[in-house]
Amino acid sequence: LNRPNPYADLLARMDEAKSNLGLTLDDAKSQMLDIAQADALFCDVVDQANKIDKLQKDLQQMINENNEAITQLKNMQDDHLNLDQLFTSHYLQIRYGYMPTMNLDKLKYYDDQVFLFKPFFKDGKYCYCLYMTTETHAPEVDNIFSSLYFERIHIPSFVHGTPKEAIGQLEEENDAAKKNIEKYESRKQKLFADNKADLSTIYATCKENAETS
């Protein structure tokens, strides 16, 4: 009398697929079916859909990372700045980030320190900038800028060229990724459509038997 209900388990997993994968089903009539074969069919469809979903999520994560990099690069527009040369220097320690604009005047108190400072975009609140120094003087200079509330921003290693060139490359990459996401979505919806009749019948059958078993 206390046997587990296989229909209830499959029904729960199908409801989960509807919520997480966008599986849509039609109204159907309950039929006699082999629950093992029905479960195998559903698992095969969901396994393929999960693989497609994983590809879409990976592409979306890449787009998000690219967009974050684009936002930072827009604050350091300089046609003479080469990111590859800048951040691969073996002799200089280079920090890019932002600091309160009100603290820029305080840099004059550190004229005797060994560093070069370059401001980029600034408004009434923040100034996006970079400073560079030697490896020997880096700890002391880092402490100075830390006291001025400098917040460092790490430019990803996947950006190259000037900021303008890098932004163009990342935007092209995003456009291609968005097209691939759409392509994968079409593939997933075709997978669901090809199996919709069978899955709808399985769902209706499981629902009826889960309630009565």
N, C-alpha and C positions, 0 to 999 in steps of 0.2 A: 504493500500500500504506500510505501514511502520511496518508491523508485524516483530517480531524478527525471525531470521533464526535459527531453532533448529539444522540444519545440520552443520552450521558453528561453533556453540558452541561445539558440539560433536567432530567435526573434529579437533578443536583447542586442546581439551583435549587428543585426541588420538595422536596428534603430540607431545604433552608434554610427554606422556607415552613413546613414541618412544625415546625421548631424555633422559629422566630421569630414565627409568626402563629397557631400552634395548629391548623394544618391537619391533619385526621385523614382517613385513607383506609381503605377496605375491601380485603380480599384480592380480586383480580380476575385474569382470564385475559388473557394477552397477545393482541393482535389486530393485524391490518393497519391502519395508520393513516397519514394524511398528517402528517408531523412538523411541517410549517410551520403547518398548521391547529391541531394539538395545542398547539404552542408559543403561538400567538396566543390560544387559549382560556385557557390557564394564565395568560398575562400579563395578560389582561383581569380574571380573578378576583383575581389578586394585587394588581393596581393598585387595584381597589375595596377590597380588604381593607386595603391599606396606608393608604388615605385614612381609613378608619374607625379604624384603629389610631392614626393621628396625632391624630385628634380625641380619642380616649380618653386618650392620653398628655398632651395639652394640658390636659384636664380634671383629670387626676391631678396634674399639676404645680401647677395652681391650688389644688387641695385641700391639697397639701403646703405651699404658701406661706401659705394661710389658717391651717393648723394651727400653723405657726411663729408667725404673728402672734397667734393665740389664746393660745398659751403665754406670750408676752411680756405680753399684755394682762391675763392672769390675775394677774400680779405687780404690776399697778398699779391695782387696783380702787379707784375713788373716784367716788362718784356725783356729786360736784361738779366733776369734771374733764371738760372738753370738749376732745377731741383736735383738732377743727377750729380752735378759737380758740387752742389752745395752740401748735400747730406752724405756724400761719400768721402769727404775730406779726411785725410789721415792726420792732419796737423792741427786742425781747428775743431773746437767744440761749438756746435751751433744749436741754438734753442729758438724755436718759433712758438709764439703764443700771443697772449693779450694781457694787458694790465690796465688799471684805471687811468683814464686820461689825466686826471688831476695829479697823478704822481710823476708825470713826465718832467715837470720842472725840477723835481728832486734829483734827477740824474746829474745835474750840474755839480752836485756835491761829491760826485765820484769821478771827476775828471782825471784824477791821478791813478785810477785803476786801468788795468789792461783789458779793454774790451771795445768792440765796435758795436754801435747800436743803429738799427735801421727801422724807422716807423713805416707802416703801410697805411691801411685804412684806419681812420679814427672818427669818433663822434663825441658827443658830450659825455659819454660814459666810459667807453673802452677804446684803447688803441691797440690794433693788431701790429705786431712788430717781431723782430728777431734781434738777437745779439750773438756775437761770436767772440771767442776768447781762446787762449791756448789751453792745452790739457793741464798744464801746471797751475794756471790761475783759475781754472774752471770752478773748483769748490768755493773759493772766495767770491767770485763773481755770481755764482748761482745763489749764494746766500744774500748778496746785495739785492738781486732781483726778486728773490723770495720775500724779502722785507718790504718790497714795493708792491707786493701782491701780484706778481707776474704768475700767470697760469700757463703752463706749457701745453702745447698741442702737438701731438705726434703725427707727422705727415706719413701716410702709408707708403710702404716700399713699392707699391704697384703704380705709383704716379711717376711720370717721366717728362723731361723737357721743361719748357717754361710753364708757369701756371696756366696761361691761356691755352697752350698746346695740350696740357694734361686735362684740362676741363673738357676740351673738344674730344679727346680720346675716351674719357669716361662717359660722356654723353652718348657717343656712338655705341659704346659697349652696352649702355643701358637700353638704348633703342633696340639693339639686337636681342638683348635678354627679354625685353617685354614681348617681342614678336615670338620668341621661343615659348614663353609662358602661355601665350594665346594658342600656339600650336599644340602644346601639351594639353591645354584645357579642352581643345577640340577632340584630341585623341581620347581623353578620359570620358567625355560625353558620348563619343561614338561607342566606346566600350560599354557604357551603361545602356545606351540605346539598343545595342545588339543583344543584350541580355535582359532587357527590361521585362519582356513578357514572362520569361521563366522566373525571374526574381520576384515579380509581382505575385505570381501564383504561389511561390514558396512563402512569401511574406503573409499572404492571406491564409494559407494553410496553417502556418505556424501560429498565427494570431488566434485562429479558431481553436486549434488543439491546445494551445497554452492556456486558454480560458476554461476549457472543458476537461483537460486531462488531470 
